[in-house]
Amino acid sequence: MKPVDLLQAVQGIAEEAGRRIMQVRDSADFGITEKADRSPLTRADMAAHRHIAKALKALTPSIPLLSEEDADIAFEIRRSWSRYWLVDPLDGTKEFIARNADFTVNIALIEDGYPVLGVVVAPALDVGYYAAQGAGAFQIQRGLHSELHTRRVPSTPVFVVSRSHKNPELEAFLAAAPEHEARSRGSSLKFCQIAAGEADLYPRTGPTSEWDTGAGQCVAEQAGARVLRLPDLSRLRYNQKDSLLNPLFAVIGDSSFDWKPLLATIPT
């Protein structure tokens, strides 16, 4: 099936995962534990993961799944995958625990190293973003659908940055950058802000994993953005190495603008 033919079904899967996350959010016990890398894990992460894994298996039995909560798959196996699902069942667990609304469900379909379908659902905000290669990018909020497009850079550009993962490199970049407005958002919503024409640059100066970015990258790119590795400015790509950590990257909304001088100042 073509990515666009899968989009509606995947959107429904992500929305149901979001409802399961909200059930945990409305409870008294998040069931918080700690993973080997000392990042938090909650009952909501696992409830969403189990639902997504089962539903995608039923939808596309032949397409393998790589999820943050089931990522122990050797590269020797993964490297043979030309097409696979890349999932973060709950992106922004720290935001979720803090009862902040900036957490998402991320589902992407990767083909030959690049995302060709992406769904991002923010259940606490009642908004979803979805895209497929060649079909464009869209937002759904309170039942209303709208097409997403990036914007031309305004006189005072908006930089969207991580709420929970700021570091000295980011602070140094922002301090030296020309006049701008900086906004903090959590999870993959930063990609969606670019896609919706609400921000112009997302500089990522801290670590991310591939499941953090796949769905958001698809939404942003199909809306007209570019997602560029730093410092070489090549397109961010997936499943190319043993490690599932991304290189540093930047998301730019207006590809006609000369971003190179500014991107060269981002510490790498």
N, C-alpha and C positions, 0 to 999 in steps of 0.2 A: 504493500500500500504506500502511496505517496504521503509525505509528511502532512500535507493539507487535509488528506482524507482521515488522518488520525486525530486531528486537532480538537474537534468537538468532544470526542471520547476522553482524551487526556485532560481537557479542561474540567470535565465532570469528575474525573478521578482526583484531580488536585483539589477541587472544591469540597469533595467529601473528606479528603484528608484534613482540610482546614476545619471542617466541622468537628472532626474527632479531636483536633488540637484544642479547639475552643471548649470542648467538654472537659478536658483536663484543666484548662485555664480557669474554668468556673468552679473547679473543685478546691478542696482545702489542701490536698496533697499532690504536689507535682512529682513526687517520687524521684527526687534529684540524686543522681550518683555522679561519679567522675570516671571519665575514660582514661586510657593509658597516657594520653597526651595532656591530661589534667583539664581538658575541656569538659563542660557539664553535659549531662545526658538526663532527660526527663521521660516520664511516662508518655508525654505527648510526642516526643521524637519517635518512640518505638511504635505507638499506635498509628501514627501517620505512615511510618515505614512499612509496617505489616500490611496496611490497606493498599498502599501503592504497589508494593511488590506483587501481591496477589492479583490485583486488578490489571496490571500491565502484563502479567503472565497469561491471563485469560484473553487479553486483547491481542497480544502478539507473542504467541508461544515460542517462536523461533528467535526472538531478539533478546540478547542477554541484558542483564541489569547490573549497573554499578551504583550503589547507594552509599551515602556516608555511613549508614548503620550496617552495611554489609560490604565493606570495601577490601576485605582481605583476599584479594584475587591477584595472583601472581602476574607480573607483566608478560611472562612467557605465554600465559593464556590470553590476556587482554590484547596483546599486540596483534592477534589474529582477527580481532573484531573489526569489521568494516562498518558495522552499524550496531549501536547499543543505546540503551537508556541510561542517562546520567541524572541522578536524583539526590537532592537534599530534602529530606522529609520535613525538616524544620530548620530553616536558615535563620539565624538570629536567636539561638537558644538563650543567650544572655539577656537579650531584649525581652524574650518571653518570660523568663524568671523574674525580671524587674517589673513585669506587668506593663511594659511599654508595648505599643501596637506595631512597632516596626519589625515584625517577623513574617516569614513567607514560607510557602511550599514551592519548591523549584523542581520542575521536570523538564528535561531536555532530551531530544533525540540527536545523537551524534552520528554523522556519516562521513567517513574518510577524514576524520580529525576535526570536523567543524560542526557547530550546531545548526540543524536544519528545522527544528521545531523547538519552541520554548513556551512554557506556561509558568507564570509566577502568580500565585494567589496570596493575598494578604488578608487573612480571614478577620482579623480584629479591625481592619479598616473597611471591610466589605468591598474590596476592589480586586480585580484580576487583570492580568496582562497576558496576552497570548499572541503568538506569531508562528508563521511557517514560511519556509523558503519560497519566494516568489508570490506569496499571498499577502504580504504586508504584516503590520503589527497593529494590535487593537487593545482597547481597554474596555472592561465592562464594570460598571458601578451602578448599584441599585437598579439592575436590569437594563441599563442604557449602554449601548455599544457605541464606541467612537474610534475612528482610525487615528493612529499615532504617527506623528512626523516630528523630526528634530527641527530646530529653528536656526536662523542665522544668528551669529553672535551679536548680542546687543553691546551698547557702549560700556556697560558695566556687566561683565559676564558673571554667571553664577557657577561656582565650584561646589559640587556635592561631595562630601567626605564622610568617612566612617564615624559613626557615633561612638562605638565601643572600642575601636582599635586605632586611636590616634597615637602617633609616635613622634620622636624628635625630627625625623626626616620630613614628615608631613608639615610640622610646624615651621621648619626652616623654609620649605618651599612656599608656604602660604605667606610667610613674612616677607619674602623677597619678590613675590609675584606682583605684577601691576594691579591697579585697582580692580577689585572684584568683591562679590558677596559670597561668603562661605556658609553653606548649610549642612548640618549634620543629619544623616539618615542611617538607619540600620539595614542590614541584610541586602538582598538583591534589589531593593527598591531604588538604590542609587542608579542602577542601569535604567530602570523604568522612568526615573526623573529625566534622564537624558532623552529617552525615547519619546516622552510626552512633551518635549520642548519646554520643560520647566527648569532645566539646568543645562550647562554647556560643556563642563569638563568634570570628569571623575578621575582624579589621580590616586592610584593605589600604591602606597608606599610600604604596606605591611603584607604579611603572608595571607594567602587564600588557597583553598583547594579547588580542584576542578569542578566539584559539584556545587561550589558556591557561585560559579560564574556562568555555567553552560546555558541555563535557561535565560538569564538576564542578557547574556551576549546576543542570543538569537532575537529577543525582543528589541534590543537596541539597534542591532544591525538592520533588521527588517524595517525599522522606522527611519533609517538613513544614517545611523551613527557608525563609527569605526571603533573597534576594540583592538588596541595596539600594544604589543609587548614593548617593554623598555629594556635597554635603550635603542634597540634596532628598528622599532616601529613596524615590525611585521605583524600580521594578523594573529591574534591569540588562538592557539591550536591545542588539541586534546589527545590524550592517550598516546603520547610520543616517547614516553620514558617510564622508568620504574617508579619514580616518585610521582605522586598525585598532587604535589604542590605546584601552583602556578608561578611563573616569573612575575615580577612587578609589571604593571600595565597601566594604561590610561584609556579612558573612554571619551571620545570627542564627538560632539553633536554635529557641528558644522564642518563638513569635510572640505569646503571651499576656503576656509580660513587657514592662514599659515600658522599652525600650532608648533612647528618644529622648534623655534627658538625657546618657547616656554617649556615644552616637554623636555628639552635638553637640560633644564635646570632642576628637574625632579631627581633627587638623590637615588642612585641605584647601587 
